Amino acid sequence: DLQKKKKSQKQARVWDGQIAKGEMTALDYSDKSMSEDNTVDASQWVDKSKLGQKNKEGKELTAEILDPVISTIREHLVSQNVATEIADHLCQSVKSSLLGKKLGKFERVSTAVQNSMEAALKRILTPKTSLDILRDIEQSKSEKRPYSVCFIGVNGVGKSTNLSKVCFWLLQNNYKILIAACDTFRSGAVEQLRVHARNLRALQTSGEGQVELFERGYGKDSAGIAKDAINYAAVHNFDVVLIDTAGRMQDNEPLMRALSKLVSVNQPDKIIFVGEALVGNEAVDQLTKFNQALKDFSGLQNPRHIDGMILTKFDTIDDKVGAALSMTYITGQPIYFVGTGQTYTDLKNLKVSHVVHSLLKK
Protein backbone atom coordinates (compact mmCIF):
# COMPACT_ATOMS: atom_id res chain seq x y z
CA ASP A 1 0.00 0.00 0.00
CA LEU A 2 2.84 2.32 0.89
CA GLN A 3 4.39 1.68 -2.53
CA LYS A 4 1.12 2.56 -4.26
CA LYS A 5 0.71 5.68 -2.17
CA LYS A 6 4.20 6.91 -3.08
CA LYS A 7 3.61 6.15 -6.72
CA SER A 8 0.33 8.02 -6.83
CA GLN A 9 1.93 11.04 -5.12
CA LYS A 10 4.67 11.09 -7.73
CA GLN A 11 2.19 10.87 -10.57
CA ALA A 12 0.12 13.66 -9.07
CA ARG A 13 3.20 15.84 -8.80
CA VAL A 14 4.15 15.31 -12.45
CA TRP A 15 0.53 15.91 -13.46
CA ASP A 16 0.43 19.25 -11.64
CA GLY A 17 3.85 20.33 -12.87
CA GLN A 18 4.61 21.54 -9.33
CA ILE A 19 6.77 20.44 -6.42
CA ALA A 20 5.83 21.12 -2.83
CA LYS A 21 7.90 23.93 -1.32
CA GLY A 22 9.46 21.75 1.40
CA GLU A 23 10.43 19.05 -1.07
CA MET A 24 11.92 21.61 -3.45
CA THR A 25 14.15 23.00 -0.69
CA ALA A 26 15.29 19.53 0.36
CA LEU A 27 16.01 18.30 -3.13
CA ASP A 28 17.46 21.36 -4.85
CA TYR A 29 21.27 21.23 -4.79
CA SER A 30 21.77 23.49 -7.82
CA ASP A 31 22.41 26.73 -5.91
CA LYS A 32 25.54 25.21 -4.35
CA SER A 33 27.30 25.49 -7.69
CA MET A 34 26.66 29.22 -8.00
CA SER A 35 29.40 31.73 -7.17
CA GLU A 36 29.47 33.35 -3.75
CA ASP A 37 28.79 36.87 -4.94
CA ASN A 38 25.89 35.85 -7.15
CA THR A 39 22.80 35.97 -4.94
CA VAL A 40 20.47 35.81 -7.93
CA ASP A 41 17.59 33.35 -7.65
CA ALA A 42 17.95 31.50 -10.93
CA SER A 43 14.29 30.44 -10.88
CA GLN A 44 13.36 33.97 -11.98
CA TRP A 45 14.26 33.06 -15.56
CA VAL A 46 11.81 30.19 -15.94
CA ASP A 47 8.13 30.28 -16.79
CA LYS A 48 6.85 27.60 -14.45
CA SER A 49 3.57 27.21 -16.29
CA LYS A 50 5.35 26.19 -19.49
CA LEU A 51 8.47 24.36 -18.37
CA GLY A 52 7.91 23.14 -14.86
CA GLN A 53 10.47 24.21 -12.32
CA LYS A 54 12.74 21.16 -12.57
CA ASN A 55 14.02 18.96 -15.32
CA LYS A 56 12.42 16.05 -13.45
CA GLU A 57 13.14 13.30 -15.91
CA GLY A 58 16.79 14.29 -16.47
CA LYS A 59 16.00 14.82 -20.16
CA GLU A 60 18.36 16.17 -22.77
CA LEU A 61 18.20 19.93 -23.20
CA THR A 62 16.58 20.82 -26.51
CA ALA A 63 16.00 24.16 -28.24
CA GLU A 64 12.35 23.91 -27.22
CA ILE A 65 13.30 23.68 -23.54
CA LEU A 66 16.08 26.30 -23.66
CA ASP A 67 14.57 29.00 -25.90
CA PRO A 68 12.02 30.47 -23.43
CA VAL A 69 14.64 30.78 -20.66
CA ILE A 70 17.34 32.20 -22.95
CA SER A 71 14.87 34.62 -24.54
CA THR A 72 14.07 36.07 -21.10
CA ILE A 73 17.77 36.55 -20.31
CA ARG A 74 18.33 38.18 -23.70
CA GLU A 75 15.58 40.75 -23.06
CA HIS A 76 17.06 41.44 -19.64
CA LEU A 77 20.59 41.98 -21.02
CA VAL A 78 19.27 44.44 -23.62
CA SER A 79 17.38 46.30 -20.87
CA GLN A 80 20.75 46.62 -19.06
CA ASN A 81 22.23 48.48 -22.08
CA VAL A 82 24.00 45.50 -23.64
CA ALA A 83 24.12 46.07 -27.42
CA THR A 84 21.46 43.97 -29.17
CA GLU A 85 23.82 42.08 -31.47
CA ILE A 86 26.09 41.22 -28.54
CA ALA A 87 23.17 39.95 -26.46
CA ASP A 88 22.21 37.78 -29.46
CA HIS A 89 25.76 36.40 -29.85
CA LEU A 90 26.00 35.63 -26.14
CA CYS A 91 22.65 33.86 -25.99
CA GLN A 92 23.45 31.80 -29.08
CA SER A 93 26.78 30.80 -27.53
CA VAL A 94 25.12 29.75 -24.26
CA LYS A 95 22.44 27.81 -26.13
CA SER A 96 25.04 25.97 -28.25
CA SER A 97 27.01 25.01 -25.13
CA LEU A 98 23.91 23.52 -23.47
CA LEU A 99 22.14 21.81 -26.40
CA GLY A 100 22.14 18.04 -25.93
CA LYS A 101 23.40 18.28 -22.36
CA LYS A 102 21.66 15.95 -19.93
CA LEU A 103 20.90 17.54 -16.59
CA GLY A 104 20.69 15.77 -13.27
CA LYS A 105 17.29 14.51 -12.18
CA PHE A 106 16.51 17.56 -10.06
CA GLU A 107 18.72 20.17 -11.73
CA ARG A 108 16.99 23.35 -12.85
CA VAL A 109 17.05 24.21 -16.53
CA SER A 110 17.19 27.85 -15.49
CA THR A 111 20.22 27.28 -13.26
CA ALA A 112 22.11 25.58 -16.08
CA VAL A 113 21.42 28.57 -18.35
CA GLN A 114 22.29 31.05 -15.59
CA ASN A 115 25.61 29.36 -14.78
CA SER A 116 26.58 29.11 -18.43
CA MET A 117 25.77 32.80 -19.02
CA GLU A 118 27.66 33.84 -15.88
CA ALA A 119 30.76 31.94 -17.05
CA ALA A 120 30.52 33.55 -20.51
CA LEU A 121 30.23 37.06 -19.03
CA LYS A 122 33.22 36.54 -16.72
CA ARG A 123 35.27 35.20 -19.61
CA ILE A 124 34.56 38.32 -21.71
CA LEU A 125 35.08 40.86 -18.92
CA THR A 126 38.22 39.37 -17.36
CA PRO A 127 41.27 41.21 -18.80
CA LYS A 128 43.50 39.13 -21.07
CA THR A 129 46.47 41.46 -20.52
CA SER A 130 47.97 43.19 -17.51
CA LEU A 131 46.28 46.41 -16.36
CA ASP A 132 49.38 47.43 -14.43
CA ILE A 133 50.18 50.78 -16.04
CA LEU A 134 52.56 51.69 -13.21
CA ARG A 135 54.70 48.65 -13.99
CA ASP A 136 54.74 49.64 -17.68
CA ILE A 137 55.85 53.17 -16.73
CA GLU A 138 58.71 51.74 -14.67
CA GLN A 139 59.75 49.66 -17.67
CA SER A 140 59.85 52.82 -19.84
CA LYS A 141 61.88 54.64 -17.18
CA SER A 142 64.44 51.83 -17.25
CA GLU A 143 64.65 52.39 -21.04
CA LYS A 144 65.21 56.14 -20.45
CA ARG A 145 62.12 57.23 -22.37
CA PRO A 146 58.76 58.76 -21.41
CA TYR A 147 55.67 56.53 -21.35
CA SER A 148 52.90 57.98 -23.56
CA VAL A 149 49.13 57.54 -23.34
CA CYS A 150 46.77 58.89 -26.01
CA PHE A 151 43.15 59.59 -25.03
CA ILE A 152 40.61 59.34 -27.88
CA GLY A 153 36.82 59.36 -28.20
CA VAL A 154 33.75 61.17 -29.50
CA ASN A 155 32.71 64.70 -28.50
CA GLY A 156 31.56 65.48 -24.98
CA VAL A 157 32.40 62.24 -23.17
CA GLY A 158 34.88 63.82 -20.75
CA LYS A 159 38.28 63.02 -22.27
CA SER A 160 40.08 66.03 -20.75
CA THR A 161 38.47 65.49 -17.34
CA ASN A 162 39.37 61.81 -17.23
CA LEU A 163 42.87 62.49 -18.53
CA SER A 164 43.21 64.83 -15.53
CA LYS A 165 41.93 62.11 -13.17
CA VAL A 166 44.57 59.72 -14.53
CA CYS A 167 47.14 62.50 -14.10
CA PHE A 168 46.11 62.95 -10.45
CA TRP A 169 46.49 59.20 -9.84
CA LEU A 170 49.97 59.23 -11.42
CA LEU A 171 50.97 62.29 -9.37
CA GLN A 172 49.98 60.35 -6.23
CA ASN A 173 52.49 57.77 -7.41
CA ASN A 174 55.21 60.45 -7.63
CA TYR A 175 55.56 60.62 -11.40
CA LYS A 176 56.54 63.66 -13.45
CA ILE A 177 53.74 64.24 -15.98
CA LEU A 178 53.56 66.26 -19.20
CA ILE A 179 50.06 66.93 -20.55
CA ALA A 180 50.12 67.47 -24.32
CA ALA A 181 47.30 69.73 -25.56
CA CYS A 182 46.65 68.18 -28.98
CA ASP A 183 43.02 69.23 -29.24
CA THR A 184 43.75 72.16 -31.55
CA PHE A 185 40.21 72.07 -32.91
CA ARG A 186 37.74 72.84 -30.11
CA SER A 187 37.64 76.40 -28.83
CA GLY A 188 38.58 76.50 -25.15
CA ALA A 189 40.20 73.05 -25.10
CA VAL A 190 43.70 74.35 -24.30
CA GLU A 191 42.36 76.71 -21.63
CA GLN A 192 40.46 73.82 -20.03
CA LEU A 193 43.67 71.79 -19.75
CA ARG A 194 45.49 74.82 -18.38
CA VAL A 195 42.94 75.04 -15.56
CA HIS A 196 43.28 71.31 -14.86
CA ALA A 197 47.09 71.55 -14.76
CA ARG A 198 46.89 74.51 -12.35
CA ASN A 199 44.41 72.68 -10.08
CA LEU A 200 46.51 69.52 -10.08
CA ARG A 201 49.64 71.47 -9.16
CA ALA A 202 47.77 73.12 -6.28
CA LEU A 203 46.70 69.71 -4.96
CA GLN A 204 50.25 68.36 -5.15
CA THR A 205 51.44 69.52 -1.73
CA SER A 206 53.69 66.57 -0.94
CA GLY A 207 55.63 63.88 -2.79
CA GLU A 208 57.75 64.14 -5.90
CA GLY A 209 54.95 64.30 -8.49
CA GLN A 210 55.02 67.20 -10.97
CA VAL A 211 52.73 68.24 -13.81
CA GLU A 212 53.31 70.62 -16.73
CA LEU A 213 51.21 71.54 -19.78
CA PHE A 214 52.70 71.43 -23.28
CA GLU A 215 50.68 73.53 -25.74
CA ARG A 216 51.08 75.20 -29.12
CA GLY A 217 47.69 76.91 -29.46
CA TYR A 218 45.02 76.19 -32.07
CA GLY A 219 44.86 75.29 -35.74
CA LYS A 220 48.18 73.41 -35.72
CA ASP A 221 48.91 69.83 -36.75
CA SER A 222 48.07 67.71 -33.70
CA ALA A 223 50.45 64.89 -34.73
CA GLY A 224 53.33 67.39 -34.80
CA ILE A 225 52.43 68.82 -31.39
CA ALA A 226 52.32 65.31 -29.87
CA LYS A 227 55.74 64.55 -31.37
CA ASP A 228 57.22 67.79 -30.01
CA ALA A 229 55.70 67.04 -26.59
CA ILE A 230 57.21 63.55 -26.44
CA ASN A 231 60.63 64.93 -27.47
CA TYR A 232 60.34 67.70 -24.86
CA ALA A 233 59.42 65.10 -22.22
CA ALA A 234 62.46 62.98 -23.11
CA VAL A 235 64.85 65.95 -22.86
CA HIS A 236 63.37 67.21 -19.56
CA ASN A 237 63.08 63.80 -17.87
CA PHE A 238 59.30 63.50 -17.70
CA ASP A 239 58.05 60.01 -16.84
CA VAL A 240 54.69 60.15 -18.63
CA VAL A 241 53.10 62.09 -21.50
CA LEU A 242 49.28 62.25 -21.49
CA ILE A 243 48.03 63.23 -24.96
CA ASP A 244 44.65 64.97 -25.16
CA THR A 245 42.97 64.79 -28.58
CA ALA A 246 39.97 66.50 -30.15
CA GLY A 247 36.61 64.80 -29.77
CA ARG A 248 35.39 63.56 -33.12
CA MET A 249 32.38 61.66 -34.35
CA GLN A 250 33.23 58.24 -35.72
CA ASP A 251 31.90 59.13 -39.20
CA ASN A 252 33.96 62.33 -39.60
CA GLU A 253 36.61 61.10 -42.05
CA PRO A 254 38.97 64.13 -42.06
CA LEU A 255 39.22 64.11 -38.25
CA MET A 256 39.57 60.31 -38.14
CA ARG A 257 42.43 60.57 -40.65
CA ALA A 258 44.11 63.20 -38.44
CA LEU A 259 43.77 60.92 -35.40
CA SER A 260 45.22 57.96 -37.27
CA LYS A 261 48.15 60.14 -38.35
CA LEU A 262 48.81 61.23 -34.75
CA VAL A 263 48.86 57.58 -33.62
CA SER A 264 50.98 56.36 -36.55
CA VAL A 265 53.58 59.13 -36.20
CA ASN A 266 53.93 58.94 -32.41
CA GLN A 267 53.20 55.28 -31.59
CA PRO A 268 51.92 55.94 -28.05
CA ASP A 269 52.38 53.15 -25.52
CA LYS A 270 48.65 53.06 -24.84
CA ILE A 271 45.62 54.21 -26.83
CA ILE A 272 42.73 54.67 -24.43
CA PHE A 273 39.19 55.12 -25.73
CA VAL A 274 37.04 57.25 -23.43
CA GLY A 275 33.35 56.38 -23.72
CA GLU A 276 30.13 56.90 -21.79
CA ALA A 277 28.63 54.17 -19.64
CA LEU A 278 25.20 55.41 -20.77
CA VAL A 279 25.40 54.17 -24.35
CA GLY A 280 24.38 50.72 -25.59
CA ASN A 281 24.37 49.99 -29.32
CA GLU A 282 26.14 53.32 -29.99
CA ALA A 283 29.25 52.12 -28.11
CA VAL A 284 29.68 49.27 -30.57
CA ASP A 285 29.43 51.62 -33.55
CA GLN A 286 31.92 54.09 -32.05
CA LEU A 287 34.55 51.51 -31.14
CA THR A 288 34.25 49.56 -34.38
CA LYS A 289 34.67 52.70 -36.50
CA PHE A 290 37.50 54.17 -34.41
CA ASN A 291 39.43 50.90 -34.67
CA GLN A 292 38.69 50.66 -38.39
CA ALA A 293 39.90 54.23 -38.97
CA LEU A 294 43.15 53.58 -37.07
CA LYS A 295 43.67 50.61 -39.38
CA ASP A 296 42.52 52.10 -42.71
CA PHE A 297 44.27 55.48 -42.48
CA SER A 298 47.52 54.45 -40.79
CA GLY A 299 49.53 53.59 -43.90
CA LEU A 300 51.34 51.03 -41.75
CA GLN A 301 51.71 47.30 -42.25
CA ASN A 302 50.93 46.69 -38.57
CA PRO A 303 48.42 49.39 -37.63
CA ARG A 304 47.54 50.14 -34.02
CA HIS A 305 44.19 49.60 -32.36
CA ILE A 306 42.50 50.69 -29.14
CA ASP A 307 44.32 49.16 -26.15
CA GLY A 308 41.65 49.72 -23.54
CA MET A 309 38.82 51.92 -22.33
CA ILE A 310 37.80 54.36 -19.64
CA LEU A 311 34.06 54.33 -19.02
CA THR A 312 32.74 57.71 -17.85
CA LYS A 313 29.58 58.64 -15.91
CA PHE A 314 29.53 55.19 -14.31
CA ASP A 315 27.87 56.73 -11.26
CA THR A 316 24.79 57.79 -13.26
CA ILE A 317 23.65 54.44 -14.65
CA ASP A 318 22.38 52.55 -11.56
CA ASP A 319 22.88 48.91 -12.54
CA LYS A 320 22.64 49.36 -16.33
CA VAL A 321 26.26 48.31 -16.85
CA GLY A 322 25.79 46.82 -20.33
CA ALA A 323 28.13 49.27 -22.07
CA ALA A 324 31.04 47.74 -20.13
CA LEU A 325 30.23 44.35 -21.62
CA SER A 326 29.62 45.73 -25.13
CA MET A 327 32.95 47.59 -25.21
CA THR A 328 35.07 44.68 -23.97
CA TYR A 329 33.26 42.23 -26.26
CA ILE A 330 33.71 44.29 -29.43
CA THR A 331 37.40 45.16 -28.86
CA GLY A 332 38.65 42.22 -26.82
CA GLN A 333 40.38 44.89 -24.71
CA PRO A 334 40.00 45.72 -21.00
CA ILE A 335 38.38 48.61 -19.19
CA TYR A 336 41.19 50.32 -17.28
CA PHE A 337 39.06 52.66 -15.19
CA VAL A 338 35.51 53.87 -14.64
CA GLY A 339 34.74 57.51 -13.89
CA THR A 340 32.40 57.85 -10.91
CA GLY A 341 32.06 61.60 -10.37
CA GLN A 342 33.43 65.08 -11.06
CA THR A 343 36.47 65.24 -8.76
CA TYR A 344 40.00 64.05 -9.53
CA THR A 345 39.69 61.13 -7.12
CA ASP A 346 36.57 59.76 -8.84
CA LEU A 347 38.38 57.12 -10.86
CA LYS A 348 37.96 53.45 -9.94
CA ASN A 349 38.93 50.03 -11.21
CA LEU A 350 36.14 47.95 -12.72
CA LYS A 351 35.07 44.98 -10.60
CA VAL A 352 34.17 42.12 -12.93
CA SER A 353 32.08 40.32 -10.30
CA HIS A 354 30.03 43.50 -9.72
CA VAL A 355 29.31 43.91 -13.44
CA VAL A 356 28.35 40.24 -13.89
CA HIS A 357 26.06 40.38 -10.87
CA SER A 358 24.43 43.61 -12.10
CA LEU A 359 23.91 42.17 -15.58
CA LEU A 360 22.15 39.07 -14.28
CA LYS A 361 20.13 40.34 -11.35
CA LYS A 362 16.50 41.20 -11.82
C-alpha positions as CSV (number, residue, x, y, z in Angstrom):
1,D,0.0,0.0,0.0
2,L,2.8,2.3,0.9
3,Q,4.4,1.7,-2.5
4,K,1.1,2.6,-4.3
5,K,0.7,5.7,-2.2
6,K,4.2,6.9,-3.1
7,K,3.6,6.2,-6.7
8,S,0.3,8.0,-6.8
9,Q,1.9,11.0,-5.1
10,K,4.7,11.1,-7.7
11,Q,2.2,10.9,-10.6
12,A,0.1,13.7,-9.1
13,R,3.2,15.8,-8.8
14,V,4.2,15.3,-12.5
15,W,0.5,15.9,-13.5
16,D,0.4,19.3,-11.6
17,G,3.8,20.3,-12.9
18,Q,4.6,21.5,-9.3
19,I,6.8,20.4,-6.4
20,A,5.8,21.1,-2.8
21,K,7.9,23.9,-1.3
22,G,9.5,21.8,1.4
23,E,10.4,19.1,-1.1
24,M,11.9,21.6,-3.5
25,T,14.2,23.0,-0.7
26,A,15.3,19.5,0.4
27,L,16.0,18.3,-3.1
28,D,17.5,21.4,-4.9
29,Y,21.3,21.2,-4.8
30,S,21.8,23.5,-7.8
31,D,22.4,26.7,-5.9
32,K,25.5,25.2,-4.3
33,S,27.3,25.5,-7.7
34,M,26.7,29.2,-8.0
35,S,29.4,31.7,-7.2
36,E,29.5,33.4,-3.8
37,D,28.8,36.9,-4.9
38,N,25.9,35.9,-7.1
39,T,22.8,36.0,-4.9
40,V,20.5,35.8,-7.9
41,D,17.6,33.4,-7.7
42,A,18.0,31.5,-10.9
43,S,14.3,30.4,-10.9
44,Q,13.4,34.0,-12.0
45,W,14.3,33.1,-15.6
46,V,11.8,30.2,-15.9
47,D,8.1,30.3,-16.8
48,K,6.9,27.6,-14.4
49,S,3.6,27.2,-16.3
50,K,5.4,26.2,-19.5
51,L,8.5,24.4,-18.4
52,G,7.9,23.1,-14.9
53,Q,10.5,24.2,-12.3
54,K,12.7,21.2,-12.6
55,N,14.0,19.0,-15.3
56,K,12.4,16.1,-13.5
57,E,13.1,13.3,-15.9
58,G,16.8,14.3,-16.5
59,K,16.0,14.8,-20.2
60,E,18.4,16.2,-22.8
61,L,18.2,19.9,-23.2
62,T,16.6,20.8,-26.5
63,A,16.0,24.2,-28.2
64,E,12.3,23.9,-27.2
65,I,13.3,23.7,-23.5
66,L,16.1,26.3,-23.7
67,D,14.6,29.0,-25.9
68,P,12.0,30.5,-23.4
69,V,14.6,30.8,-20.7
70,I,17.3,32.2,-23.0
71,S,14.9,34.6,-24.5
72,T,14.1,36.1,-21.1
73,I,17.8,36.5,-20.3
74,R,18.3,38.2,-23.7
75,E,15.6,40.7,-23.1
76,H,17.1,41.4,-19.6
77,L,20.6,42.0,-21.0
78,V,19.3,44.4,-23.6
79,S,17.4,46.3,-20.9
80,Q,20.7,46.6,-19.1
81,N,22.2,48.5,-22.1
82,V,24.0,45.5,-23.6
83,A,24.1,46.1,-27.4
84,T,21.5,44.0,-29.2
85,E,23.8,42.1,-31.5
86,I,26.1,41.2,-28.5
87,A,23.2,39.9,-26.5
88,D,22.2,37.8,-29.5
89,H,25.8,36.4,-29.8
90,L,26.0,35.6,-26.1
91,C,22.7,33.9,-26.0
92,Q,23.4,31.8,-29.1
93,S,26.8,30.8,-27.5
94,V,25.1,29.7,-24.3
95,K,22.4,27.8,-26.1
96,S,25.0,26.0,-28.2
97,S,27.0,25.0,-25.1
98,L,23.9,23.5,-23.5
99,L,22.1,21.8,-26.4
100,G,22.1,18.0,-25.9
101,K,23.4,18.3,-22.4
102,K,21.7,15.9,-19.9
103,L,20.9,17.5,-16.6
104,G,20.7,15.8,-13.3
105,K,17.3,14.5,-12.2
106,F,16.5,17.6,-10.1
107,E,18.7,20.2,-11.7
108,R,17.0,23.3,-12.9
109,V,17.0,24.2,-16.5
110,S,17.2,27.9,-15.5
111,T,20.2,27.3,-13.3
112,A,22.1,25.6,-16.1
113,V,21.4,28.6,-18.4
114,Q,22.3,31.0,-15.6
115,N,25.6,29.4,-14.8
116,S,26.6,29.1,-18.4
117,M,25.8,32.8,-19.0
118,E,27.7,33.8,-15.9
119,A,30.8,31.9,-17.0
120,A,30.5,33.6,-20.5
121,L,30.2,37.1,-19.0
122,K,33.2,36.5,-16.7
123,R,35.3,35.2,-19.6
124,I,34.6,38.3,-21.7
125,L,35.1,40.9,-18.9
126,T,38.2,39.4,-17.4
127,P,41.3,41.2,-18.8
128,K,43.5,39.1,-21.1
129,T,46.5,41.5,-20.5
130,S,48.0,43.2,-17.5
131,L,46.3,46.4,-16.4
132,D,49.4,47.4,-14.4
133,I,50.2,50.8,-16.0
134,L,52.6,51.7,-13.2
135,R,54.7,48.6,-14.0
136,D,54.7,49.6,-17.7
137,I,55.9,53.2,-16.7
138,E,58.7,51.7,-14.7
139,Q,59.8,49.7,-17.7
140,S,59.9,52.8,-19.8
141,K,61.9,54.6,-17.2
142,S,64.4,51.8,-17.3
143,E,64.7,52.4,-21.0
144,K,65.2,56.1,-20.4
145,R,62.1,57.2,-22.4
146,P,58.8,58.8,-21.4
147,Y,55.7,56.5,-21.3
148,S,52.9,58.0,-23.6
149,V,49.1,57.5,-23.3
150,C,46.8,58.9,-26.0
151,F,43.1,59.6,-25.0
152,I,40.6,59.3,-27.9
153,G,36.8,59.4,-28.2
154,V,33.8,61.2,-29.5
155,N,32.7,64.7,-28.5
156,G,31.6,65.5,-25.0
157,V,32.4,62.2,-23.2
158,G,34.9,63.8,-20.7
159,K,38.3,63.0,-22.3
160,S,40.1,66.0,-20.7
161,T,38.5,65.5,-17.3
162,N,39.4,61.8,-17.2
163,L,42.9,62.5,-18.5
164,S,43.2,64.8,-15.5
165,K,41.9,62.1,-13.2
166,V,44.6,59.7,-14.5
167,C,47.1,62.5,-14.1
168,F,46.1,63.0,-10.4
169,W,46.5,59.2,-9.8
170,L,50.0,59.2,-11.4
171,L,51.0,62.3,-9.4
172,Q,50.0,60.4,-6.2
173,N,52.5,57.8,-7.4
174,N,55.2,60.4,-7.6
175,Y,55.6,60.6,-11.4
176,K,56.5,63.7,-13.4
177,I,53.7,64.2,-16.0
178,L,53.6,66.3,-19.2
179,I,50.1,66.9,-20.5
180,A,50.1,67.5,-24.3
181,A,47.3,69.7,-25.6
182,C,46.7,68.2,-29.0
183,D,43.0,69.2,-29.2
184,T,43.8,72.2,-31.5
185,F,40.2,72.1,-32.9
186,R,37.7,72.8,-30.1
187,S,37.6,76.4,-28.8
188,G,38.6,76.5,-25.1
189,A,40.2,73.0,-25.1
190,V,43.7,74.3,-24.3
191,E,42.4,76.7,-21.6
192,Q,40.5,73.8,-20.0
193,L,43.7,71.8,-19.7
194,R,45.5,74.8,-18.4
195,V,42.9,75.0,-15.6
196,H,43.3,71.3,-14.9
197,A,47.1,71.5,-14.8
198,R,46.9,74.5,-12.3
199,N,44.4,72.7,-10.1
200,L,46.5,69.5,-10.1
201,R,49.6,71.5,-9.2
202,A,47.8,73.1,-6.3
203,L,46.7,69.7,-5.0
204,Q,50.3,68.4,-5.2
205,T,51.4,69.5,-1.7
206,S,53.7,66.6,-0.9
207,G,55.6,63.9,-2.8
208,E,57.7,64.1,-5.9
209,G,55.0,64.3,-8.5
210,Q,55.0,67.2,-11.0
211,V,52.7,68.2,-13.8
212,E,53.3,70.6,-16.7
213,L,51.2,71.5,-19.8
214,F,52.7,71.4,-23.3
215,E,50.7,73.5,-25.7
216,R,51.1,75.2,-29.1
217,G,47.7,76.9,-29.5
218,Y,45.0,76.2,-32.1
219,G,44.9,75.3,-35.7
220,K,48.2,73.4,-35.7
221,D,48.9,69.8,-36.7
222,S,48.1,67.7,-33.7
223,A,50.4,64.9,-34.7
224,G,53.3,67.4,-34.8
225,I,52.4,68.8,-31.4
226,A,52.3,65.3,-29.9
227,K,55.7,64.5,-31.4
228,D,57.2,67.8,-30.0
229,A,55.7,67.0,-26.6
230,I,57.2,63.5,-26.4
231,N,60.6,64.9,-27.5
232,Y,60.3,67.7,-24.9
233,A,59.4,65.1,-22.2
234,A,62.5,63.0,-23.1
235,V,64.8,66.0,-22.9
236,H,63.4,67.2,-19.6
237,N,63.1,63.8,-17.9
238,F,59.3,63.5,-17.7
239,D,58.1,60.0,-16.8
240,V,54.7,60.1,-18.6
241,V,53.1,62.1,-21.5
242,L,49.3,62.2,-21.5
243,I,48.0,63.2,-25.0
244,D,44.7,65.0,-25.2
245,T,43.0,64.8,-28.6
246,A,40.0,66.5,-30.2
247,G,36.6,64.8,-29.8
248,R,35.4,63.6,-33.1
249,M,32.4,61.7,-34.4
250,Q,33.2,58.2,-35.7
251,D,31.9,59.1,-39.2
252,N,34.0,62.3,-39.6
253,E,36.6,61.1,-42.0
254,P,39.0,64.1,-42.1
255,L,39.2,64.1,-38.3
256,M,39.6,60.3,-38.1
257,R,42.4,60.6,-40.7
258,A,44.1,63.2,-38.4
259,L,43.8,60.9,-35.4
260,S,45.2,58.0,-37.3
261,K,48.2,60.1,-38.4
262,L,48.8,61.2,-34.8
263,V,48.9,57.6,-33.6
264,S,51.0,56.4,-36.6
265,V,53.6,59.1,-36.2
266,N,53.9,58.9,-32.4
267,Q,53.2,55.3,-31.6
268,P,51.9,55.9,-28.1
269,D,52.4,53.1,-25.5
270,K,48.6,53.1,-24.8
271,I,45.6,54.2,-26.8
272,I,42.7,54.7,-24.4
273,F,39.2,55.1,-25.7
274,V,37.0,57.3,-23.4
275,G,33.4,56.4,-23.7
276,E,30.1,56.9,-21.8
277,A,28.6,54.2,-19.6
278,L,25.2,55.4,-20.8
279,V,25.4,54.2,-24.4
280,G,24.4,50.7,-25.6
281,N,24.4,50.0,-29.3
282,E,26.1,53.3,-30.0
283,A,29.2,52.1,-28.1
284,V,29.7,49.3,-30.6
285,D,29.4,51.6,-33.6
286,Q,31.9,54.1,-32.1
287,L,34.6,51.5,-31.1
288,T,34.2,49.6,-34.4
289,K,34.7,52.7,-36.5
290,F,37.5,54.2,-34.4
291,N,39.4,50.9,-34.7
292,Q,38.7,50.7,-38.4
293,A,39.9,54.2,-39.0
294,L,43.2,53.6,-37.1
295,K,43.7,50.6,-39.4
296,D,42.5,52.1,-42.7
297,F,44.3,55.5,-42.5
298,S,47.5,54.4,-40.8
299,G,49.5,53.6,-43.9
300,L,51.3,51.0,-41.7
301,Q,51.7,47.3,-42.2
302,N,50.9,46.7,-38.6
303,P,48.4,49.4,-37.6
304,R,47.5,50.1,-34.0
305,H,44.2,49.6,-32.4
306,I,42.5,50.7,-29.1
307,D,44.3,49.2,-26.2
308,G,41.6,49.7,-23.5
309,M,38.8,51.9,-22.3
310,I,37.8,54.4,-19.6
311,L,34.1,54.3,-19.0
312,T,32.7,57.7,-17.8
313,K,29.6,58.6,-15.9
314,F,29.5,55.2,-14.3
315,D,27.9,56.7,-11.3
316,T,24.8,57.8,-13.3
317,I,23.6,54.4,-14.6
318,D,22.4,52.6,-11.6
319,D,22.9,48.9,-12.5
320,K,22.6,49.4,-16.3
321,V,26.3,48.3,-16.9
322,G,25.8,46.8,-20.3
323,A,28.1,49.3,-22.1
324,A,31.0,47.7,-20.1
325,L,30.2,44.4,-21.6
326,S,29.6,45.7,-25.1
327,M,32.9,47.6,-25.2
328,T,35.1,44.7,-24.0
329,Y,33.3,42.2,-26.3
330,I,33.7,44.3,-29.4
331,T,37.4,45.2,-28.9
332,G,38.6,42.2,-26.8
333,Q,40.4,44.9,-24.7
334,P,40.0,45.7,-21.0
335,I,38.4,48.6,-19.2
336,Y,41.2,50.3,-17.3
337,F,39.1,52.7,-15.2
338,V,35.5,53.9,-14.6
339,G,34.7,57.5,-13.9
340,T,32.4,57.8,-10.9
341,G,32.1,61.6,-10.4
342,Q,33.4,65.1,-11.1
343,T,36.5,65.2,-8.8
344,Y,40.0,64.1,-9.5
345,T,39.7,61.1,-7.1
346,D,36.6,59.8,-8.8
347,L,38.4,57.1,-10.9
348,K,38.0,53.5,-9.9
349,N,38.9,50.0,-11.2
350,L,36.1,47.9,-12.7
351,K,35.1,45.0,-10.6
352,V,34.2,42.1,-12.9
353,S,32.1,40.3,-10.3
354,H,30.0,43.5,-9.7
355,V,29.3,43.9,-13.4
356,V,28.4,40.2,-13.9
357,H,26.1,40.4,-10.9
358,S,24.4,43.6,-12.1
359,L,23.9,42.2,-15.6
360,L,22.2,39.1,-14.3
361,K,20.1,40.3,-11.3
362,K,16.5,41.2,-11.8
